[in-house]
């Protein structure tokens, strides 16, 4: 809608006053709103109910169903509760598919708390090593400030999940069940952040006094002993050895004695995680397709695999995800979960809410612009467990979430393909699905993005 002449004149007066808002501007804004009946009706509605209910596009809702040509899941969903562990839940949910098949079980979960424990301890070490590495920079240096701003978070990436499985293995949930703190990590994380920032101060001051790297690492081990104690108090002690026994769906009893977590993972994880790579769709002009990327200080295990992305077009992501599901495997993926999402209905569509009509404006940022102008980032990881294919192309996707079974279709959600294009950023995929050109691109040294780049955001939750 065009601005009134009164409002234009008020804006000109404002410009003449060096940008300050003036009484003339306020009066013109009030008059403009009062003269617009659509705005008044919108106000009446939104002041009485949620804006999402008012803007919900019922045409989208009534035209979506929850049926798919290919569905893999016949299991129940998991629940990360009040934590940011989506990436490890999605990873463990991916691995449990083959484990259930191998053990002949209809229901099974790996211990998410076990993985959380080792991620927290490894990430504390990763953070303190980064502090040692940046010890000669000013504390207000942007990278140092970024590190201090998030010394331990719940979020993570596919490569970080793989690091933990390789180094520490896995255990059944019964051997390290959830605790209050694993399901509600806020207070534990606050305590860990405080101790790690104290540790950063100590290490930087020791460095300033002339301490060697060896001396700093000796002090780091003392700090990590405190971190380990805090984690044991909140999460329990991870098992070193255990005997796993179960009765399968054919009523046959099995016992596997005296296993280490790594032996358990080697025996019951069928998915070849070493063959997987992380593909992303980053359409920013500064991010060429067919190149690998990493983000500075994005990781959890010192000496482990770095987080590496191969940037490809959205169509490549969709094609590989579809083919993977058609071949019988779910797909781990990362996205900006909160955009155009209806949690109770369990649906995503790029036009789910007609905010433009409600506010009488246009929202014009595309996917690249949203990344550049900080309007989107990866916030959540889940699994694709189904796809609806028409004439060889996907038109909607079935999603296994880790928010419990109270919303959607008992915790499973439906994503229209339009949403995939706009808000899905990455998948983990087998290298064999890549073209020869993209497989060759994996061998190139990755472009290093700064620590605060949005492509590292999933690990910040």
Buried (B, 14 or more C-beta within 10 A) or exposed (E): EEEBEBBEBBBEBBEEEEEEEBEBBEEBBEBBEEEBEEBEEBEEBBEEEEBBEBBBBEEBEEEBEBEBBBBBBEBBBBBBBEBBBBBBBBBBBBBBBBBBEBBBBEEBBBBBBBBBBBBBBBBBBBBBBBBBEBBEBEEEEEBBBBBBEBBBBBBBBBBBBBBBBBBBBBBBBEBBBBBEBBBBBEEBBEBBBEBBBEBBEBBBEBBEEEBEEEBBBEBBEEBBEBBBEBBEEBBBEBBEEBEBEBEBEEEEEEEBEEBBBBBBBEBBBEBEBEEBBBBBBBBBEEBEBBBBBBBBBBBBBBEBBBBBBBBBEBEBBBBBBBBBBBEEBBBBBBBBBEBBBBBEBBBBBBBBBBBEEBBEEEEEEEBBEBBBEEBBBBBBBBBBBBBBBEEEEBBBBBBBBBBBBEBBBEBBBBBBBBBBBBBBBBBBBBBEBBEEEBBEBEEEEBBEBEBBBBBBBBBBB
